[in-house]
Amino acid sequence: MIRSLLLYPAELIALFAFVLLMVRVRLRPPLLRIVVSYCIIIYIILFFVEYPEADQLPGADLFVYWRAGGAWLRGESPYRIKGIVYPPTAAPIIALYGLMSLRIAGAVWITFNAVASLALVPLTYLTLKSFKDSTDFRLPPEIVGLLTVLVSFSFAARAAVVTGQWAFLALLAVIGALRAQAGGRPIWAGVCLALGTIKAGVMLPFLLLFHRRRDFLTWVSLGTTALVLCLAMPPVSELPERCRECLDNIAAFAGPGGENDYSYENKNKSYADMIGFDHLLYRIGLRDRSLVRIGQLVGLLLVGAWVAGQVIRRPELPWVVKCSYVAFYSPVFLYHRCHDALILSIPLLYSTSRMRDGQGLVRALHALCALLILAVLYVRIKLLQQLTLQFGYADDFRGRLIEAVILPYCTWFVLIGLACFALAESRRARTVFEAR
């Protein structure tokens, strides 16, 4: 009831304001400030009213971390707790959960995620602006505020907050590494990247941005910090065994019937919000897991090689554009869910900027790119689950079309968004060259 009365109207107001900006309806800054302030107030009210007791939240992930933290403090392996699929570098963070009661741990972590949800877009914008070649990338504070509430109200962000997921910590670690890189602090960049290993699938593609000689210290710092985090899990002699247990848990979760299984064998039916080539290929019609694995590898290599070429072999590209390319690649790199797509805040900010000051096809493509990103972040899980139950293994053409196009639409939209972004930037670069 409270959600219907407060959340959805604020969500629609913010989306409507963004659509007006897309069609270049002039919204005065004071009006945008009112919209942003109203939405932030609603966000805070919902946080305190809808979830008064942190230990009553439906945050299965949070409870898993808390139990694993307790096991770690008792000298047991945290990987014996079902659901711990994170590398040994996450051990110190897991231990922090065990030091607190469930209620305190829940309150602290849910509050951190809620604050991080509101801070992600502004911090990302400040980071992108800190690069020396970002002189023509700009957004008024009111637009940054509007994007902040749009991202915070999205299902992806709210899912990460409610479940106590580590998505925001990993995202802020990546953003922190980019900020340190822009500020000429390679050691701190490595420390941030090491923290980002808690969700390696999100962080690893961003290593493409640290390919220059000046980034050597970042790699040294990354390796050293990661080693220190791993050694924090005593006894050190059991570290290889912990790594093996971690890989076993990952395999079990991703295997037939597991929580992260992309197929219809998933016992909990938790496949609706997955993003990745494996999920896409299965919905297209591939049922042989070996073929799906090969197709996923080919897709990752092709897209990854193209992104690497843009990042490494095109020094004329602004760094913010390179960050956007990598951000598009990150959600489809191995296994991800919708909350990991919050890294798309990077191209969302950039495309919104080009949408405001661009012309013609460049502006249209960036506007489409922004819409595709928002469609991914605002995914409706229950609707996709219902469609999956209805059209999974469909026999007729209509059902197969829905299964192949609608059910994995998040992956499609990420890939189409990347293509639109690349085409827009290619056209814009050509226009700038011709103008010179």
Number of C-alpha atoms within 10 A of each C-alpha: 7 11 12 9 9 15 17 13 14 23 19 13 16 22 18 12 18 22 14 12 17 20 12 11 11 9 12 9 13 10 12 19 16 12 19 25 15 15 26 20 12 18 20 13 15 16 17 12 11 13 16 12 13 22 18 11 18 13 19 13 16 25 19 18 26 23 19 26 25 21 19 23 18 11 11 14 20 30 23 15 16 14 19 21 21 20 21 24 22 22 22 16 14 24 22 16 26 20 14 15 13 18 12 15 22 25 18 15 20 25 18 15 24 21 15 20 22 21 15 22 26 17 16 23 19 12 21 26 20 18 17 12 14 14 10 11 18 18 18 9 13 18 19 20 22 23 24 23 24 25 25 27 27 21 18 25 27 20 16 23 27 23 19 30 22 20 27 26 17 25 24 21 23 27 26 22 28 28 24 21 23 18 15 13 16 25 21 21 28 31 23 26 31 29 25 30 22 23 20 17 19 27 24 16 20 22 13 17 17 20 15 9 8 11 19 15 16 27 20 15 21 23 16 15 20 22 14 12 19 20 18 16 23 15 9 12 10 13 16 11 12 20 16 13 19 21 16 14 20 19 15 18 19 17 17 17 17 19 19 23 24 27 22 18 14 18 14 12 18 18 24 23 24 27 28 25 24 27 25 25 20 20 25 17 15 15 12 9 15 10 14 19 14 12 17 21 15 13 17 18 13 12 16 20 12 12 22 19 12 18 23 15 10 11 10 10 15 17 19 21 21 21 20 25 26 28 24 26 22 25 28 30 24 16 20 20 20 24 25 27 25 28 28 24 26 24 26 24 26 22 29 27 21 24 24 17 13 18 11 8 13 23 21 19 24 29 25 19 26 25 20 23 24 22 16 25 26 19 18 15 17 11 11 19 18 13 17 23 12 13 19 20 14 16 9 9 9 11 17 18 15 20 25 20 16 15 27 26 22 29 23 21 18 26 19 17 22 24 16 21 26 19 16 22 19 12 15 18 15 12 12 9 9 8 7 6
